[in-house]
Amino acid sequence: MLIDKIALSLLIIGGINWGSVGLFQFDIVGWIFGGMDSIGARIVFVLVGLCALWCVSILFRHITVGDENRDRIE
């Protein structure tokens, strides 16, 4: 699904940001938007959080491979 790919992409961006905070004490999102407290950074942080919640649902979905006659991967 397209929404899954968008959510995973934003989650990866959030993970890279947190990695840079942990390794280098540098907040990329805050730097881009002019600080952690700016409205732009807060919107990105909220979107990443919502995407993380959405991605939890991916763990519990049944994924089919190929046509419907194949076995389900769980």
N, CA, C and O atoms as CSV, one atom per row, in Angstrom:
chain,resi,resn,atom,element,x,y,z
A,1,MET,N,N,0.829,-1.187,0.000
A,1,MET,CA,C,0.000,0.000,0.000
A,1,MET,C,C,0.875,1.253,0.000
A,1,MET,O,O,1.967,1.262,0.569
A,2,LEU,N,N,0.396,2.274,-0.626
A,2,LEU,CA,C,1.134,3.529,-0.709
A,2,LEU,C,C,1.321,4.158,0.669
A,2,LEU,O,O,2.395,4.674,0.978
A,3,ILE,N,N,0.282,4.114,1.493
A,3,ILE,CA,C,0.391,4.728,2.817
A,3,ILE,C,C,1.446,4.010,3.665
A,3,ILE,O,O,2.115,4.643,4.483
A,4,ASP,N,N,1.597,2.717,3.480
A,4,ASP,CA,C,2.628,1.970,4.200
A,4,ASP,C,C,4.022,2.452,3.797
A,4,ASP,O,O,4.891,2.631,4.649
A,5,LYS,N,N,4.228,2.658,2.516
A,5,LYS,CA,C,5.532,3.125,2.035
A,5,LYS,C,C,5.834,4.531,2.526
A,5,LYS,O,O,6.969,4.829,2.897
A,6,ILE,N,N,4.824,5.399,2.532
A,6,ILE,CA,C,5.019,6.756,3.042
A,6,ILE,C,C,5.348,6.718,4.525
A,6,ILE,O,O,6.264,7.403,4.980
A,7,ALA,N,N,4.597,5.915,5.285
A,7,ALA,CA,C,4.833,5.813,6.726
A,7,ALA,C,C,6.223,5.256,7.014
A,7,ALA,O,O,6.924,5.760,7.892
A,8,LEU,N,N,6.621,4.227,6.286
A,8,LEU,CA,C,7.952,3.660,6.493
A,8,LEU,C,C,9.047,4.659,6.125
A,8,LEU,O,O,10.079,4.727,6.794
A,9,SER,N,N,8.825,5.429,5.069
A,9,SER,CA,C,9.811,6.435,4.669
A,9,SER,C,C,9.984,7.500,5.753
A,9,SER,O,O,11.108,7.861,6.100
A,10,LEU,N,N,8.873,7.997,6.281
A,10,LEU,CA,C,8.963,8.999,7.346
A,10,LEU,C,C,9.566,8.413,8.620
A,10,LEU,O,O,10.282,9.099,9.350
A,11,LEU,N,N,9.272,7.147,8.877
A,11,LEU,CA,C,9.856,6.494,10.045
A,11,LEU,C,C,11.365,6.332,9.893
A,11,LEU,O,O,12.103,6.460,10.869
A,12,ILE,N,N,11.820,6.054,8.692
A,12,ILE,CA,C,13.260,5.965,8.429
A,12,ILE,C,C,13.913,7.328,8.628
A,12,ILE,O,O,14.989,7.424,9.219
A,13,ILE,N,N,13.262,8.383,8.136
A,13,ILE,CA,C,13.785,9.737,8.340
A,13,ILE,C,C,13.883,10.039,9.835
A,13,ILE,O,O,14.883,10.592,10.295
A,14,GLY,N,N,12.858,9.681,10.585
A,14,GLY,CA,C,12.885,9.879,12.035
A,14,GLY,C,C,13.994,9.077,12.702
A,14,GLY,O,O,14.638,9.559,13.635
A,15,GLY,N,N,14.217,7.861,12.230
A,15,GLY,CA,C,15.281,7.035,12.793
A,15,GLY,C,C,16.657,7.605,12.511
A,15,GLY,O,O,17.538,7.582,13.370
A,16,ILE,N,N,16.833,8.111,11.314
A,16,ILE,CA,C,18.115,8.744,10.977
A,16,ILE,C,C,18.323,9.987,11.834
A,16,ILE,O,O,19.432,10.244,12.302
A,17,ASN,N,N,17.260,10.754,12.040
A,17,ASN,CA,C,17.364,11.951,12.882
A,17,ASN,C,C,17.759,11.568,14.309
A,17,ASN,O,O,18.661,12.173,14.889
A,18,TRP,N,N,17.086,10.565,14.874
A,18,TRP,CA,C,17.424,10.149,16.241
A,18,TRP,C,C,18.832,9.559,16.316
A,18,TRP,O,O,19.525,9.723,17.320
A,19,GLY,N,N,19.248,8.878,15.258
A,19,GLY,CA,C,20.621,8.373,15.223
A,19,GLY,C,C,21.629,9.506,15.254
A,19,GLY,O,O,22.650,9.420,15.937
A,20,SER,N,N,21.342,10.572,14.512
A,20,SER,CA,C,22.267,11.717,14.522
A,20,SER,C,C,22.243,12.431,15.871
A,20,SER,O,O,23.263,12.965,16.306
A,21,VAL,N,N,21.089,12.445,16.534
A,21,VAL,CA,C,21.026,13.034,17.875
A,21,VAL,C,C,21.844,12.195,18.850
A,21,VAL,O,O,22.594,12.734,19.664
A,22,GLY,N,N,21.699,10.887,18.765
A,22,GLY,CA,C,22.419,10.004,19.678
A,22,GLY,C,C,23.918,9.979,19.443
A,22,GLY,O,O,24.697,9.961,20.396
A,23,LEU,N,N,24.326,9.977,18.190
A,23,LEU,CA,C,25.753,9.880,17.877
A,23,LEU,C,C,26.485,11.215,17.923
A,23,LEU,O,O,27.613,11.306,18.407
A,24,PHE,N,N,25.817,12.256,17.405
A,24,PHE,CA,C,26.512,13.533,17.215
A,24,PHE,C,C,25.885,14.702,17.975
A,24,PHE,O,O,26.372,15.829,17.898
A,25,GLN,N,N,24.801,14.429,18.710
A,25,GLN,CA,C,24.049,15.477,19.402
A,25,GLN,C,C,23.626,16.568,18.420
A,25,GLN,O,O,23.694,17.758,18.728
A,26,PHE,N,N,23.189,16.143,17.237
A,26,PHE,CA,C,22.784,17.070,16.184
A,26,PHE,C,C,21.396,16.681,15.683
A,26,PHE,O,O,21.208,15.593,15.139
A,27,ASP,N,N,20.439,17.563,15.868
A,27,ASP,CA,C,19.059,17.337,15.443
A,27,ASP,C,C,18.884,17.888,14.027
A,27,ASP,O,O,18.787,19.100,13.835
A,28,ILE,N,N,18.844,16.999,13.047
A,28,ILE,CA,C,18.739,17.402,11.641
A,28,ILE,C,C,17.421,18.130,11.382
A,28,ILE,O,O,17.407,19.173,10.729
A,29,VAL,N,N,16.318,17.587,11.889
A,29,VAL,CA,C,15.011,18.204,11.667
A,29,VAL,C,C,14.970,19.587,12.309
A,29,VAL,O,O,14.493,20.543,11.697
A,30,GLY,N,N,15.465,19.694,13.533
A,30,GLY,CA,C,15.518,20.990,14.202
A,30,GLY,C,C,16.388,21.981,13.450
A,30,GLY,O,O,16.064,23.166,13.374
A,31,TRP,N,N,17.482,21.502,12.899
A,31,TRP,CA,C,18.390,22.359,12.134
A,31,TRP,C,C,17.713,22.879,10.870
A,31,TRP,O,O,17.838,24.054,10.526
A,32,ILE,N,N,16.986,21.980,10.174
A,32,ILE,CA,C,16.316,22.372,8.941
A,32,ILE,C,C,15.222,23.406,9.211
A,32,ILE,O,O,15.059,24.361,8.453
A,33,PHE,N,N,14.477,23.207,10.294
A,33,PHE,CA,C,13.327,24.068,10.561
A,33,PHE,C,C,13.603,25.181,11.563
A,33,PHE,O,O,12.676,25.886,11.961
A,34,GLY,N,N,14.849,25.356,11.978
A,34,GLY,CA,C,15.188,26.480,12.847
A,34,GLY,C,C,15.009,26.215,14.330
A,34,GLY,O,O,14.739,27.145,15.091
A,35,GLY,N,N,15.152,24.987,14.753
A,35,GLY,CA,C,15.076,24.653,16.176
A,35,GLY,C,C,14.000,23.626,16.455
A,35,GLY,O,O,13.030,23.495,15.708
A,36,MET,N,N,14.192,22.892,17.556
A,36,MET,CA,C,13.243,21.846,17.934
A,36,MET,C,C,11.864,22.399,18.258
A,36,MET,O,O,10.861,21.707,18.084
A,37,ASP,N,N,11.808,23.630,18.725
A,37,ASP,CA,C,10.539,24.210,19.154
A,37,ASP,C,C,9.780,24.907,18.029
A,37,ASP,O,O,8.684,25.424,18.250
A,38,SER,N,N,10.350,24.927,16.833
A,38,SER,CA,C,9.653,25.584,15.714
A,38,SER,C,C,8.455,24.742,15.301
A,38,SER,O,O,8.430,23.530,15.513
A,39,ILE,N,N,7.474,25.392,14.717
A,39,ILE,CA,C,6.250,24.698,14.315
A,39,ILE,C,C,6.529,23.641,13.246
A,39,ILE,O,O,5.904,22.581,13.246
A,40,GLY,N,N,7.466,23.924,12.333
A,40,GLY,CA,C,7.799,22.946,11.296
A,40,GLY,C,C,8.392,21.671,11.878
A,40,GLY,O,O,8.006,20.569,11.489
A,41,ALA,N,N,9.324,21.818,12.806
A,41,ALA,CA,C,9.936,20.649,13.442
A,41,ALA,C,C,8.908,19.869,14.245
A,41,ALA,O,O,8.913,18.638,14.231
A,42,ARG,N,N,8.036,20.565,14.936
A,42,ARG,CA,C,7.012,19.882,15.735
A,42,ARG,C,C,6.058,19.102,14.847
A,42,ARG,O,O,5.628,18.007,15.210
A,43,ILE,N,N,5.723,19.654,13.683
A,43,ILE,CA,C,4.847,18.939,12.743
A,43,ILE,C,C,5.533,17.673,12.250
A,43,ILE,O,O,4.909,16.614,12.177
A,44,VAL,N,N,6.823,17.778,11.909
A,44,VAL,CA,C,7.563,16.590,11.455
A,44,VAL,C,C,7.620,15.546,12.563
A,44,VAL,O,O,7.421,14.360,12.300
A,45,PHE,N,N,7.891,15.968,13.802
A,45,PHE,CA,C,7.955,15.019,14.912
A,45,PHE,C,C,6.612,14.323,15.133
A,45,PHE,O,O,6.570,13.121,15.393
A,46,VAL,N,N,5.526,15.069,15.030
A,46,VAL,CA,C,4.194,14.471,15.192
A,46,VAL,C,C,3.914,13.488,14.054
A,46,VAL,O,O,3.389,12.399,14.288
A,47,LEU,N,N,4.264,13.874,12.821
A,47,LEU,CA,C,4.052,12.974,11.685
A,47,LEU,C,C,4.846,11.681,11.825
A,47,LEU,O,O,4.341,10.597,11.532
A,48,VAL,N,N,6.086,11.801,12.273
A,48,VAL,CA,C,6.912,10.602,12.477
A,48,VAL,C,C,6.293,9.719,13.562
A,48,VAL,O,O,6.267,8.496,13.426
A,49,GLY,N,N,5.801,10.327,14.625
A,49,GLY,CA,C,5.144,9.554,15.687
A,49,GLY,C,C,3.894,8.847,15.197
A,49,GLY,O,O,3.664,7.684,15.528
A,50,LEU,N,N,3.084,9.542,14.409
A,50,LEU,CA,C,1.886,8.917,13.850
A,50,LEU,C,C,2.245,7.784,12.894
A,50,LEU,O,O,1.576,6.751,12.862
A,51,CYS,N,N,3.306,7.987,12.116
A,51,CYS,CA,C,3.763,6.934,11.210
A,51,CYS,C,C,4.245,5.714,11.979
A,51,CYS,O,O,4.027,4.579,11.553
A,52,ALA,N,N,4.891,5.945,13.098
A,52,ALA,CA,C,5.337,4.818,13.924
A,52,ALA,C,C,4.141,4.016,14.419
A,52,ALA,O,O,4.171,2.785,14.417
A,53,LEU,N,N,3.095,4.707,14.840
A,53,LEU,CA,C,1.889,4.001,15.276
A,53,LEU,C,C,1.255,3.241,14.117
A,53,LEU,O,O,0.780,2.120,14.297
A,54,TRP,N,N,1.245,3.843,12.929
A,54,TRP,CA,C,0.697,3.176,11.756
A,54,TRP,C,C,1.504,1.911,11.438
A,54,TRP,O,O,0.938,0.873,11.096
A,55,CYS,N,N,2.825,2.012,11.555
A,55,CYS,CA,C,3.689,0.880,11.209
A,55,CYS,C,C,3.537,-0.285,12.181
A,55,CYS,O,O,3.866,-1.420,11.835
A,56,VAL,N,N,3.049,-0.027,13.381
A,56,VAL,CA,C,2.759,-1.129,14.299
A,56,VAL,C,C,1.712,-2.047,13.674
A,56,VAL,O,O,1.770,-3.266,13.840
A,57,SER,N,N,0.763,-1.465,12.962
A,57,SER,CA,C,-0.280,-2.283,12.326
A,57,SER,C,C,0.291,-3.217,11.265
A,57,SER,O,O,-0.276,-4.276,10.995
A,58,ILE,N,N,1.406,-2.827,10.668
A,58,ILE,CA,C,2.027,-3.678,9.653
A,58,ILE,C,C,2.482,-4.997,10.263
A,58,ILE,O,O,2.445,-6.035,9.602
A,59,LEU,N,N,2.907,-4.961,11.508
A,59,LEU,CA,C,3.360,-6.185,12.182
A,59,LEU,C,C,2.260,-7.226,12.310
A,59,LEU,O,O,2.530,-8.426,12.344
A,60,PHE,N,N,1.021,-6.763,12.381
A,60,PHE,CA,C,-0.087,-7.674,12.660
A,60,PHE,C,C,-0.932,-7.984,11.427
A,60,PHE,O,O,-1.976,-8.627,11.539
A,61,ARG,N,N,-0.498,-7.539,10.272
A,61,ARG,CA,C,-1.231,-7.817,9.043
A,61,ARG,C,C,-0.767,-9.117,8.417
A,61,ARG,O,O,0.385,-9.525,8.566
A,62,HIS,N,N,-1.679,-9.753,7.718
A,62,HIS,CA,C,-1.328,-10.934,6.933
A,62,HIS,C,C,-0.899,-10.453,5.558
A,62,HIS,O,O,-1.620,-9.703,4.899
A,63,ILE,N,N,0.264,-10.882,5.135
A,63,ILE,CA,C,0.798,-10.480,3.844
A,63,ILE,C,C,0.719,-11.669,2.906
A,63,ILE,O,O,1.218,-12.750,3.219
A,64,THR,N,N,0.090,-11.469,1.754
A,64,THR,CA,C,0.025,-12.549,0.772
A,64,THR,C,C,1.072,-12.306,-0.294
A,64,THR,O,O,1.368,-11.166,-0.654
A,65,VAL,N,N,1.622,-13.391,-0.789
A,65,VAL,CA,C,2.629,-13.311,-1.837
A,65,VAL,C,C,2.024,-13.883,-3.106
A,65,VAL,O,O,1.517,-15.005,-3.111
A,66,GLY,N,N,2.078,-13.107,-4.186
A,66,GLY,CA,C,1.540,-13.597,-5.456
A,66,GLY,C,C,0.030,-13.605,-5.446
A,66,GLY,O,O,-0.603,-12.694,-4.912
A,67,ASP,N,N,-0.555,-14.653,-6.048
A,67,ASP,CA,C,-2.008,-14.716,-6.119
A,67,ASP,C,C,-2.610,-15.263,-4.831
A,67,ASP,O,O,-1.882,-15.634,-3.910
A,68,GLU,N,N,-3.924,-15.313,-4.766
A,68,GLU,CA,C,-4.609,-15.712,-3.545
A,68,GLU,C,C,-4.530,-17.203,-3.280
A,68,GLU,O,O,-4.900,-17.646,-2.193
A,69,ASN,N,N,-4.064,-17.986,-4.227
A,69,ASN,CA,C,-3.984,-19.424,-4.032
A,69,ASN,C,C,-2.744,-19.847,-3.262
A,69,ASN,O,O,-2.642,-20.994,-2.826
A,70,ARG,N,N,-1.803,-18.929,-3.091
A,70,ARG,CA,C,-0.588,-19.257,-2.363
A,70,ARG,C,C,-0.829,-19.190,-0.864
A,70,ARG,O,O,-1.788,-18.579,-0.393
A,71,ASP,N,N,0.056,-19.827,-0.139
A,71,ASP,CA,C,-0.043,-19.798,1.317
A,71,ASP,C,C,0.266,-18.400,1.835
A,71,ASP,O,O,0.972,-17.627,1.188
A,72,ARG,N,N,-0.253,-18.097,2.970
A,72,ARG,CA,C,0.000,-16.799,3.587
A,72,ARG,C,C,1.295,-16.847,4.387
A,72,ARG,O,O,1.616,-17.859,5.009
A,73,ILE,N,N,2.026,-15.752,4.363
A,73,ILE,CA,C,3.232,-15.636,5.168
A,73,ILE,C,C,2.844,-14.949,6.463
A,73,ILE,O,O,2.246,-13.873,6.439
A,74,GLU,N,N,3.170,-15.543,7.569
A,74,GLU,CA,C,2.803,-14.949,8.859
A,74,GLU,C,C,4.013,-14.699,9.698
A,74,GLU,O,O,3.896,-14.203,10.818
